Structure formats: structure tokens, C-alpha cells
Amino acid sequence: MDNNNIEIKHHGAVRGVTGSCHELKVHEAGILIDCGLFQGSDYRTDLSIEFEIAHIRALVVTHVHIDHVGRIPYLLIAGFTGPIYCSEPSALLLPAMLEDALKIGFTRNQQLIDRVLAQLKGQIRALPYGQWQTVANTEIKVRLQRAGHILGSAYVECEALGQRIVFSGDLGAPHSPLLMAPKPPRRCDVLVLESTYGDQDHESRFDRRLRLKAVIEHALADGGTLLIPAFSLGRTQDLLYEIESLIAEFGQHCAAPNLAWRQLEIVVDSPLAANFTALYRKLKPFWNKEAQARLEEGRHPLAFEQLTVVDSHQDHLHAVQYLARSRKPFVVLAGSGMCTGGRVINYLKA
């Protein structure tokens, strides 16, 4: 860093890929970029905020996956009362994500959860993409740009003392389902970049969809159920979009013996995934041109005829029992994405 009055500290996602939390400090005031939960091998039992926050004037959220936002309730409990800047889609998705996280890892007391969510919503400030926002009582301006990771995801451009600092958040590939393609920043003096897939070349979306088709047809060849563990936000919606594409393109072809693609039943068994999918449908103005064109054709990429959503726990148990007895082909999307918990466990045991 050329300017000694600018300091960057990392409070997470340094030796692992979770717990993202970065601090940009200019003179005596600063902002946080994300405040995420530590997961997997990075897991911590103590989630309290261990760093000083008295000088933190704002939190900027890149996207609402739990490893980027999961410690926000603890930040609020520690006394943070500043604005929480995020994109317009993230402003809608964030309370839903944190309500679920609070129920799982913090408390089942709905009154306490409601109080935390009320404070959260009072501090959220939705920013349009591409618009500079001056952070009060700092010498920092921030601007969000599309990152192509999930709906609402952003990388953050920060302007301070003539320096341009960019925090990437999680980046997606071009031409992702539903999402407008990311564009690189025009200027950057300092880059804080994620590198989860840094040395890998991703296959094209066309090749990936054909591989998904082949996997589904192979798995269903002898009847029975194909179980796909999927993250509730992002991955589930991507899969639904691509499966609807396959049904539209190969409807009359066989997905399984004596079963056409248009007859294949798709089940989403995850209340959280169902909630996020409903919110995605509300956010249609932020879908890309391809998805908008499908809507104009009368197609419904996230609410198509073959899709069934299982909500209540009782309906979930009935679905598990029915699919265990039935030899009819189904495709089931269920959480959690890493098979560490959630409803997918009951399907695996059945």
C-alpha cells in the first residue's frame, strides 16, 4: 500500500475459505467487508467478535452466503449500529438467511430472533449496482459491481485518499443461470481476491448442462430416485433452471425407461431452499436477458409444472417413505449441500 494512512486487516478467510471478514481502515475510521461464519475445518465454537469495532462505521456485504454474513448477529450484539450496505437483491435475501442461521446456531426463541431481525432490517441500506456511496464519518466511498456468484452478489470498489481498493467477494463465471455477467473493474490499485478455484478452468455451461443430463439419465436407468444434495441459496436455483431447460429441450425424449423428460417429477425438499426460490422469483427484474426471455415465452424456470416443493416436516417424512417404497424415478434436491445435516440425511438412510 502506497499510503501509510490506509490499512487492511483480515479477520477471517485467511488460512481457510470461510469466515470472510476484511477491514479497511483510513486514518482512524474504517469499514468491514463481510462478516462470515467459520465452517468445516475452519469451524469455531466461539463466534463472538474478537476485534475492536468502535471505529467501524459501516459493514458492506458482498453476498448472503453464510460464510460471508453468518457472524452479523454477533456484530450487532457487540454494539455495531452503523449501516449495512448491500445490493438490492441481497437486502431481501439477507434477513431470510440470518433468520435460519439464528434458529440453527443461536436460539429457538422467536421473540429474540425477531428483535435481532428488526435491528438488522433497520440497518440495511440497499445500494444500486454501479453507484458510489460515501460512508459517513470516513474518507471512504464504496461502489458495488456484479460478481456473478449468486443473485445479488457483488464485488466492492473502495475509494480512499486517491487509492482504489477492490474486494472481490466470491466471483462467478460468465453466463451463469439467471445472472447478469460480471465485468472487471476499470481501475484497481490494491486487490483483495478470493482464490477458491484460482487454478482451475471451468467447463462451458453448455457442456455442464449436457453432463447433468447424462448423469440424470444414467442414475434413473434402473428406476428409483436420484438424490442431489444442494445448497439452499444459489445451487438449488441453478439446478432448477438447468433442469427446466432440459425438460423444455428434451421433453419427448426418455429420461428413464418408459418415462419422458416432461413426465419426470422434480422434488425440492428444503424449506429454506423453497423460501429462497420464492424470493428469487420476486427478484425477476435482476435476472439476465435469457431468463427474462423465457418468462416472455410463458416458461417458468423456477416454478415449472413438474416441480413439487415439500415444506412441512410431516410431508418430508411422507416423501421419504413414499420414495423408499416406490420404484418410480424422481429427482430430489435436498439440503444440506455437503450432507452434514438437514433433510438429505433421511433420504440417505432410507
Secondary structure by P-SEA (a helix, b strand, c coil): cccccbbbbbccccccccbbbbbbbcccccccccbbbbcccccccccccccccccccbbbbcccccccccaaaaaaaacccccccccaaaaaaaaaaaaaaaaccccccaaaaaaaaaaaaaabbbbcccbbbbcccccbbbbbcccccccbbbbbbbbcccbbbbbbccccccccccccccccccccccccccccccccccccaaaaaaaaaaaaaaaaccbbbbbbbcccccaaaaaaaaaaaaaaaccccccccccccccbbbbbccaaaaaaaaaaaaacccccaaaaaaaaacccccccccbbbbccaaaaaaaaaaaaacccbbbbbbccccccccaaaaaaac
